């Protein structure tokens, strides 16, 4: 199982960035997917999750209304569109997969996920 995240970079505060995660090696359409982030010295933090068919999404309060998670089960990809970025969004962003998930499942706990991508750095400058 491989998760490959991309799309990170340097952006000014108020700007936008889109992260993508491409999955291989398992039944992507049977997996719940999520994005987490981790800043140096902090624990990994939940950002957003999406259920198997994309019909249900959940967000951390800190990103609600600014970030949007989506998936394409034909392409085995999950995206995170980030807008109105703030300094505090600076972190390494990780995509994660929970395989063989039930349809409604969108867990917020990192321990619920089975596989993780390598992370992509997002830096927001003010």
N, C-alpha and C positions, 0 to 999 in steps of 0.2 A: 504494500500500500504506500502510495506516495502522494503528498500534497505539496504543490509548488505555488508559493505566494509571490506576487509581483505587484509593481505599481507604486511602491513607496518612493519618497523623495523629499525634497525641501520645498516648502510652500509658505507664502506669507499668510499671516493671520487674516482671516476672512476669505481665504481662497478655498479651492476645492481640489480633491484628489480622489481617484478611483483605484481601489485595490482589487486584484483578482486572484483567485485560487483555483488551480486546475488539479483535479483528482484522477488517480489511476489505480488499478489493481484491486478494486472491489466494486460492489453494486452501489454506485453513487446515488441512484434514485431511492435506495432503501436507507439512506443515511441522513440524520439530522446534521446540519452544518452550523458552524459558529465562527465568530471572530472574537479574539481576545487581544489584549495589549498589555505590555509590561514596560514600565519605565525603570531606569536604574534605581535600585534600592527599594523598589516596591514589589508587592505580590502581583501575579498575573491577574488582570482585571477583565471581567466579562464586558463585551461591547454589544454584540447582537447575535441572534440565532434565528434560524429558519428551519421549518420542518421539511419532511421528505418531499412534499409536492409543491412547496413554496406558498402554500395557502395560509400559513401562520408565521408571524414574525414577532420577536420580542427584542427590546432594547434596554440598555442601561439608561437610567434617568439622565445621566450626564451627556448623552448623545441623542436623546429622543428629539425628533424634529429636525435634526441636522444630518444624521446618517441614515442610509437606507441599504438594507441587505436584500439581495436577490439571487436567484439561481437559475441555471439553464441545464436541465437534466439531459438534454440531447448532447450538450458539449461538455458535460461533467465539470461545470464551473460554478463558483459562487463568488459574487462581487460585493464589495462594500463601497458605496458611493458616499463620500464625505464632503460636506459643504460647511461653509461658515466656520472654518477650522480655527481653533484657539490654541494658545500656547500649551495649555494643559493636555492637548491631544497628542503631543509629542511622545512617541513610544515606539517600541518594536511591536508590530501587529502580526498575530499568528492566526492562521485558519485551523480549524479542528473539525474532526468528523466523528460522529457516533454512529457506528454501523448497526444495521438491523434494528433501527429505531421504530417504535410504534408511530403511527401517522401523526399524532398530535404533539409529539415530543419536541420541545425546544428548551433543553436544560441550560441553566445559567452557571452551573458548577463545572469548573474545569475538570474535576475528577470523573465526570460523566462521559467524557470524550475519550475515544480509543486511539486516535491518530492525530498527529500534529504536523503542520508544515514548519519550514525552517525560519520563518519570520521575515518581515520586510520593514525597514526603518522609515518612519514618518517623522519629519522634523518641521515644526511650525515656528516661523520666526515673526517677531513683532516689530 
